[in-house]
Amino acid sequence: MGNQEILSRTQEIFREVLDQPDLELIPSMTAQDVEGWDSLNHVRLIVGIEREFGIRMKGSEVVKAACVGDLLTIISEKYKK
């Protein structure tokens, strides 16, 4: 799976969880850049990502993910395994 497909699928999760159907993600975005991306929704986003891609993220990985790009990297690395 290519990076664009991972971004597209992740974007759909963000749109659904944050109830923002027009949200366009870019890798450099952080929680401060996206309205509604608070700590509770962060957990919901992680759960949605894990379900969508059939992966499990470690707590340390979730904490280190400072931006969308970090999440995409984690997904890419784990999805290949």
C-alpha positions in Angstrom: 0.0 0.0 0.0 1.3 3.4 -1.0 1.7 6.5 1.2 -1.1 8.2 -0.6 -3.6 5.4 0.1 -2.5 5.4 3.8 -3.1 9.1 3.9 -6.4 8.9 2.2 -7.7 6.1 4.6 -6.3 8.0 7.6 -8.0 11.2 6.4 -11.3 9.4 6.3 -10.9 8.3 9.9 -10.1 11.9 11.0 -13.1 13.2 9.1 -15.4 10.7 10.8 -14.0 11.0 14.3 -13.8 14.8 14.3 -17.0 15.2 12.3 -15.3 17.4 9.7 -16.2 16.0 6.2 -14.0 18.5 4.4 -10.9 18.1 6.5 -7.8 17.8 4.3 -4.8 16.3 6.2 -1.2 17.2 5.5 1.7 15.3 7.2 2.9 18.4 9.1 -0.4 19.0 10.8 -0.5 18.7 14.6 -3.4 18.6 17.1 -3.1 22.4 17.4 -3.8 22.7 13.7 -7.0 20.6 13.6 -10.1 21.8 15.4 -11.4 19.1 17.8 -8.3 17.1 17.9 -8.1 16.9 21.7 -6.8 14.1 24.0 -10.1 12.2 23.9 -10.4 12.4 20.2 -6.7 11.4 19.9 -7.6 8.1 21.5 -10.6 7.7 19.2 -8.3 8.4 16.2 -5.8 5.8 17.3 -8.5 3.2 17.9 -9.9 4.0 14.4 -6.5 3.7 12.8 -5.8 0.4 14.5 -9.1 -1.0 13.3 -8.8 0.3 9.8 -5.3 -1.1 9.2 -5.4 -4.1 11.5 -2.4 -2.9 13.6 -1.7 -2.3 17.2 0.3 0.8 18.4 2.4 0.8 21.5 1.7 3.5 24.0 5.2 4.9 23.5 4.5 5.2 19.7 1.2 7.0 20.3 2.9 9.5 22.7 5.8 10.2 20.2 3.4 10.8 17.3 3.5 14.6 17.3 1.9 15.1 13.9 0.0 13.4 11.1 3.2 12.4 9.4 4.4 10.6 12.5 1.1 8.6 12.5 1.5 7.8 8.8 5.0 6.5 9.4 3.9 4.3 12.2 1.0 2.9 10.1 3.3 2.3 7.1 5.9 0.4 9.2 3.3 -1.7 11.0 1.0 -2.4 8.1 3.9 -4.0 6.1 4.5 -6.6 8.8 
